[in-house]
Amino acid sequence: MNDDHDSFPDMDNEDNEGNYDFRVCEGRAFSDPDGQDTTNRDRFHIDSDAKADWAVRKIGEEKAEFERLKELAELNISRLKGKLEREKERFERNTAYLTGLLEEYFDTVPENQLKKSPTQESYKLLYGKLIRKHPGPEIDYKEDELVKFLKATAPDYIKTEEKPMWGEYKKTLKFTAAGAITKDGEIVPCITVTPGMAKFEVKPDKIS
């Protein structure tokens, strides 16, 4: 029977390549053969530059492997997208002719056999429906000219919008733990200042 100990060298030693055993693998606690949890007692500690450099190198190796798989996945995604686009073109090409013939047939169906609504007409068959949709009109307008028209004819339909010039006003403020402070030393009560959280990052050198 394989013991978990066999997969880990002595944590106090390093091999010829500077590799260490850190006793906790991907968040899983390491246990003695008698079942006792040794997470706190035997856990790998980084207490020297050599071990820190090893950990950075290990992260770099993991990142390089992730980037390799990511590149492979992106190549496959690109290939599959191309295949999907070609299948879509094939589908449209193979069905366009029949769709045209069915539309011609739809025009021959008596009006009283069509099911009608304000937006569409349909005709039911055994294996599906033929549907002709009647979308609403597309409407566009020139905003400046419409505002002038409304000022003269229906001013109640003109919206007056008040907004703070935040980008400009922000430059005049000083932000502290106490809040946003104006040039005159007044705290702006409606502005909340939340300190940014420090973010720790490991940036390994590229593995060549």
N, C-alpha and C positions, 0 to 999 in steps of 0.2 A: 504494500500500500504506500502511495506517495505521501510524504509529510510536507506541509507547507514550508518547514524549515529548509528542505532541500533546495527550494527555489531561490533562497536568499543567502548570499555569503555573509561572513561576519561583518556586522555593521561598523565595527571599530577599525576594520582594515579596508584598504583600497587595493584594487588589482593593478596590474601593470599598466593599464590604460586609464587609471584614475577613476574607476567606477566604484560607487559606494552602494551599500544596501541601506535603504531607508525604511524598511520594516512596515511601512504602510503603503499599500499599492492601490492607487486610484480610490482612496477614501476607505479602503477595507482594513479593519484592525487586524493585526497579526496576533495569533494565539499560540501558546505553548502546547505541547502534546497532551498535557493534562487538562486542557480546556481553559486555562486561566488567560484572561485578556491581558495583553502586555502593551496596550496602546500607549499608556503614559510612561511605563518603565523602559521599554525598549525602542521607543519611537526615534527615528533618525532626526538628528538635530544639525542645523547648519551653524557651525561655530568657528569657521575659518574661511579665508579667501579661497582656499583650494576647494572646499566643499561648495561654497557659493558659486564658484566658477563651473564646477561640475553640474550643479542644478541649472544654471543658465544654459550650459551646453545641452543638457537633457531637454530643456524646453525648446531650444533651437532645433534639435533633431525631431521632436514631435511636430513642431511648426512646419519643418521642411516636408515631413510625411503628409501633413494635412494639405499643404499647398500642392503637393504632387497629385493627391487624390482629388482636390478641388479642380485642378487643371484638367484631369481626366474626365471628371463629371461634366465640366463646362463644354468639353469637346463633344461628349455624348449628347448633352442637351442641345447644342448647336446642330448636331447631325439629326437628332430626332425632330427638332423644329423644322428643318429643311424637308425631312420626309413627310411630316404632317402637312406642310404647305403644298407639297407635290400631290398628296392624297386629296387635299381640298380642291386643288385645280382639276384633278381627275374626276372627282365627284361632280363638280359644277359642269364640267365638259360633258360628262356622260348623262346628266339629267336635264341639261338646258333644253335639248330638243323635245323630250317628252313633256317637260313643263310647258313649253310653248304650245304643243298640241292640246294639252289639257285645258289651257286657257282659251284656245279656240273653241273647244267643246263646251266649256262653261258658258260662252256667249250664246250657245244654242239652247241652253236650258230655259224652259218657260219661266217667266217672272214669278208665277204663283207657286213654283216648286223651290224657289230660293228662300232661305231663311235670312231675314234682313234685320239689321240693327243700324243705329245712326253712323256707325264707323265701319261696317263691313257687310258683305253678302257671302253666304256659304251654301254649299250643296253637298249633302251627305251621300257617300258611297259605302259599299260593304267594307272596304279596306282603308277608308280614310275620308277626308273632307277636301273639297276644293274651296278655297277662300280668296275673295278679293277684298282687300282692305282699302278704306277711303280715309287716309290721314287728314287731319286738319291742316289749314293753310299755314305756311311759314310766314311769320310776321317779323319785320325789322323796322327800326326807326332811327332817325338822326336825333340824338339826344339834345344837342344845343337848340335845334330848331323846334323840337317838341316843347322844351322849357319855355321858349318865347311864346309859343302858341298857347300853352297853359296859363302863362302869366296874364295873357290878354283875355282868355275865355273861361278858365277853370282853375284859379290860383289855389284852391283847396287841395288839388292833386299834385302840388309841388312839395317835395319833402325838404325840410331844412334840417341838416344833420350837423350836430356839434361834436367834434372829436378833439382830444388833446393832441398837440403837436409833440408827441412823446419823444421822437428822435432828437428834436432840438432842445426840449425842456430837460431831458435826461442829462445833457452835457453841462447844465448849470448846477446839477446836484452833486452832493458828496454822499457816498453810501458807506455807512458804518454799521456796527452791530446794533446801535440804537435805532437805526432807520435811515431814511432819506432826509438829508439836511439841505435847506436852501442856502443861498449866498448870505442871507440875513441871519442864519443860525436857527431857523425854524424847522421843526420836524414835520414832514408832510404825513398826516395821519393815514391817508388812504393808500400809501405805498408800503409794501412789505418787503423787507430785505432778508433773504435767506442765504446764509453763508454757503459758498460752494464747498463740496466735499472733495477732499484730496483723493486722488486715484493712483494707486500703485501699479506700476507697469514694469514688466521684464522685457527688455529689448535685446534678444540674442543677436550676435553677429551672424551674417549669412554663412551657411555651411557650403563650402565649395566642393 
